């Protein structure tokens, strides 16, 4: 049955399975190219569906003088952490005991109201390999945390921070009421954005509300401590961290690069730079806006020389990237909210491009979602600078108001991002382009090649 989306656009009755394609595992890029900017690029004519093989180095020549290129300047934080439990259930329904770690406290760390007691806490080991996604129902571009437990080392808890929850009031569930549990009868109170975080944990079934997780420093000291306040489905938790002098500095010291699990290796020192765009600035993402990974300072200079205007906005990639599409019909898809900021300079550049009839080219699906969300909110009025959240879902039938060109990586089968690209250029032409990319051995996903549609 065809209906209307929340944006008032017609739905097509498509199924999630209508966005499937065959992908050999060996085409999933495990490493970035030897040099940034050396990726291949598939160029697609949005009007005809025709494709041709190219290289990203050609990208500046495909833009016209006066085009507005919009980038996402979010910066990825080292969001994958490893913890130990200090509160452990003796039996499924039995009492809990407190296992207090013996740790050397680090400067600025405050560990709550219990004194360390003699015990042993081993430094967590290196992260284990991720799980290949081929053959599994995909999430919307990120890890499937249901596969974690099969590779989980005994006694270690893996925690993926997904977004700060500073706007939450403790005492009100952060997760849907139908699936959320929370700590008893707390009076609502505000919390610092660095203290309160939504997270995914594995193995989730072992981490209960009220438990204390401790996060060791590489030297063996206590770097962070967090209490589990709420419990959602599929490993979702709300954590409250004890204050430290500089939370993000601690993350930089103990955190791991949140590579998706289809990259079947441990994160390396080089990933700290390569899983970050050269124009990243505003920290807050737990996954990279991967279309931006291809750019180099030289490419940006070439765009400027060509008289291409460049604007930057911010969308922090959060839980929406990881959430699976647990429905069969496209019109049943609902995405998690993600935070964005449209600056005054970006709003002015976009408004000017619209009024002058110039083309707006989005670098990545995160930019598309932000621009089209803002356009819907503006209702044909000029955009104004602001910050907010978006849960916009774009699929075939969506009416694009701003974006007329898109640079994007290749996305997972049956994912919301593939649906967005299909909404931009048509499902059948896009799937045909993907089949061509497979035949021509393009590299897929985060560290893979890219596609330009205009």
FENKADA-V132548 format. One record per residue. RES is the residue in one small letter. OMEGA is omega in whole degrees, 0 to 359 (999 if undefined). BURIAL is b if it has 9 or more other C-alpha atoms within 8 Angstrom, else e. D_FIRST is the distance of its C-alpha to the first C-alpha in whole Angstrom. Layout:
res->{RES;RES}
omega->{OMEGA;OMEGA}
burial->{BURIAL;BURIAL}
d_first->{D_FIRST;D_FIRST}
This chain:
res->{x;x;x;x;x;x;x;x;x;x;x;x;x;x;x;x;x;x;x;x;x;x;x;x;x;x;x;x;x;x;x;x;x;x;x;x;x;x;x;x;x;x;x;x;x;x;x;x;x;x;x;x;x;x;x;x;x;x;x;x;x;x;x;x;x;x;x;x;x;x;x;x;x;x;x;x;x;x;x;x;x;x;x;x;x;x;x;x;x;x;x;x;x;x;x;x;x;x;x;x;x;x;x;x;x;x;x;x;x;x;x;x;x;x;x;x;x;x;x;x;x;x;x;x;x;x;x;x;x;x;x;x;x;x;x;x;x;x;x;x;x;x;x;x;x;x;x;x;x;x;x;x;x;x;x;x;x;x;x;x;x;x;x;x;x;x;x;x;x;x;x;x;x;x;x;x;x;x;x;x;x;x;x;x;x;x;x;x;x;x;x;x;x;x;x;x;x;x;x;x;x;x;x;x;x;x;x;x;x;x;x;x;x;x;x;x;x;x;x;x;x;x;x;x;x;x;x;x;x;x;x;x;x;x;x;x;x;x;x;x;x;x;x;x;x;x;x;x;x;x;x;x;x;x;x;x;x;x;x;x;x;x;x;x;x;x;x;x;x;x;x;x;x;x;x;x;x;x;x;x;x;x;x;x;x;x;x;x;x;x;x;x;x;x;x;x;x;x;x;x;x;x;x;x;x;x;x;x;x;x;x;x;x;x;x;x;x;x;x;x;x;x;x;x;x;x;x;x;x;x;x;x;x;x;x;x;x;x;x;x;x;x;x;x;x;x;x;x;x;x;x;x;x;x;x;x;x;x;x;x;x;x;x;x;x;x;x;x;x;x;x;x;x;x;x;x;x;x;x;x;x;x;x;x;x;x;x;x;x;x;x;x;x;x;x;x;x;x;x;x;x;x;x;x;x;x;x;x;x;x;x;x;x;x;x;x;x;x;x;x;x;x;x;x;x;x;x;x;x;x;x;x;x;x;x;x;x;x;x;x;x;x;x;x;x;x;x;x;x;x;x;x;x;x}
omega->{180;179;179;174;176;179;179;181;180;173;190;184;179;176;177;181;177;181;180;172;181;180;175;183;184;178;177;186;179;179;172;175;183;176;177;179;182;181;170;181;174;182;183;173;185;183;185;185;180;180;172;182;181;177;183;178;180;189;181;181;180;177;182;172;182;174;174;178;184;182;172;185;177;180;181;174;177;196;180;184;178;188;169;176;173;173;188;176;177;178;188;183;184;181;178;174;179;175;186;183;172;187;172;183;180;180;177;182;175;193;174;191;176;177;177;177;181;177;181;176;180;174;179;180;179;180;179;181;177;181;179;183;183;179;177;176;190;166;185;176;184;187;171;187;175;180;186;193;181;180;187;176;182;173;181;179;177;184;175;174;182;176;174;182;184;182;180;170;180;185;175;184;175;182;180;184;180;184;188;166;181;177;184;190;179;169;179;178;179;179;179;178;178;184;188;185;163;183;169;182;172;355;187;185;183;187;186;175;179;179;177;176;177;185;185;170;177;180;180;178;179;182;182;174;183;175;177;183;183;182;176;180;171;176;181;177;168;184;171;180;171;185;170;185;182;186;183;174;177;177;179;183;188;186;177;177;185;176;176;188;174;167;193;177;175;175;184;180;182;180;179;179;186;176;181;176;181;179;179;184;187;185;179;182;174;172;183;166;201;177;180;182;183;188;174;174;180;178;179;177;180;177;179;179;180;179;172;179;182;175;181;170;181;165;180;182;184;186;179;178;187;188;178;173;186;179;180;184;180;182;176;183;173;182;174;179;173;186;180;173;173;184;178;181;178;179;180;180;181;179;180;179;179;183;181;177;180;183;175;183;181;173;176;181;178;177;178;183;180;181;184;174;180;178;178;180;183;178;175;173;177;178;176;179;180;170;181;178;177;171;183;176;184;181;180;184;180;178;179;184;184;191;176;174;186;168;184;172;175;190;182;173;175;182;179;180;175;177;177;180;178;175;182;187;179;184;183;177;181;179;175;177;178;177;176;180;177;180;182;175;170;178;190;170;198;181;186;182;186;184;177;181;180;999}
burial->{e;e;e;b;b;e;e;e;b;b;b;b;b;b;b;b;e;e;b;e;e;e;e;e;e;e;b;b;b;b;e;b;b;e;e;b;b;b;b;b;b;b;b;b;b;b;e;e;b;e;b;e;e;b;b;b;b;e;e;b;e;e;e;b;e;b;b;b;b;b;b;b;b;b;b;b;b;b;b;b;b;b;b;b;b;b;b;b;b;e;e;e;e;e;e;e;e;e;b;b;b;b;b;e;e;e;e;e;b;e;e;e;e;e;e;e;e;e;e;e;b;e;b;e;e;e;e;e;b;b;b;b;b;e;e;e;e;b;b;b;b;b;b;b;b;e;e;b;e;e;e;b;e;e;e;b;b;b;b;b;b;b;b;b;b;b;e;b;b;b;b;e;b;e;e;e;e;e;e;b;b;b;b;e;e;e;e;e;e;b;b;e;b;b;b;b;b;b;b;b;b;b;b;b;e;e;b;e;b;e;b;b;b;b;b;b;b;e;e;b;b;b;b;b;b;b;b;b;b;b;b;b;e;e;b;b;b;b;b;b;b;b;b;b;e;e;b;e;e;b;b;b;e;b;b;b;b;b;e;b;b;b;b;b;e;b;b;e;e;e;b;b;e;b;b;b;b;e;e;b;e;e;b;b;b;b;b;b;b;b;b;b;b;b;b;b;e;e;b;b;e;b;b;b;e;b;b;b;b;b;b;b;b;b;b;b;b;b;b;b;b;b;b;e;b;e;e;b;b;b;b;e;b;e;b;e;b;b;b;b;b;b;b;b;e;b;b;b;b;b;b;e;b;b;e;e;e;b;b;b;b;b;b;b;b;b;b;b;b;b;b;b;b;b;b;b;e;b;e;e;e;e;b;e;b;e;e;e;e;b;b;e;b;b;b;b;b;b;e;e;e;b;b;b;b;b;b;b;b;b;b;b;b;b;b;b;b;b;b;b;b;b;b;b;b;b;b;e;b;b;b;e;b;b;b;e;b;b;e;e;e;b;b;b;b;e;b;b;b;b;b;b;b;b}
d_first->{0;4;6;10;12;16;17;15;14;11;9;8;6;10;12;15;17;16;18;21;25;28;31;34;36;39;37;36;39;41;43;43;45;49;49;46;45;45;42;40;37;35;34;31;31;28;28;29;28;31;33;37;38;40;42;41;45;43;41;43;44;40;40;42;44;43;39;38;38;36;37;36;40;39;41;40;42;44;41;41;44;46;47;49;49;52;50;49;48;51;49;45;46;50;51;51;54;54;55;57;57;61;60;62;60;60;61;58;57;56;55;55;57;58;61;61;62;64;61;60;57;56;55;52;51;49;46;45;42;39;36;35;31;31;29;28;24;25;25;24;28;30;32;30;33;32;34;37;39;40;42;43;47;48;49;47;44;42;40;38;38;35;35;38;37;40;37;37;39;40;40;36;33;32;30;27;28;27;28;31;35;38;41;43;44;44;45;43;44;44;44;45;43;45;45;41;39;36;36;35;38;38;39;37;38;42;41;41;41;45;46;48;47;50;50;53;55;56;59;58;58;56;54;51;50;47;46;42;41;37;35;31;29;30;33;33;36;37;41;44;47;50;51;53;55;52;49;48;51;51;48;49;52;50;47;45;43;39;39;35;36;35;38;41;44;45;45;48;51;49;46;47;47;45;42;42;42;45;44;43;44;42;42;39;37;36;35;36;34;35;35;38;40;41;43;46;49;50;46;46;49;49;46;48;50;48;47;44;43;42;40;39;37;36;33;34;32;31;29;26;28;28;25;23;19;19;15;13;10;11;10;12;15;18;21;24;26;29;32;33;36;36;40;42;43;39;38;41;40;36;37;40;38;35;38;40;37;37;35;34;33;32;34;31;28;29;31;27;26;29;29;25;25;29;27;24;27;29;27;29;32;35;34;37;38;37;36;32;30;26;23;21;19;18;16;15;14;17;19;23;26;29;28;29;31;30;33;31;32;30;27;26;24;20;21;20;23;22;19;21;23;20;19;22;23;20;19;21;24;24;24;26;28;28;29;32;33;33;35;38;38;37;37;34;33;35;38;37;37;35;33;33;30;31}
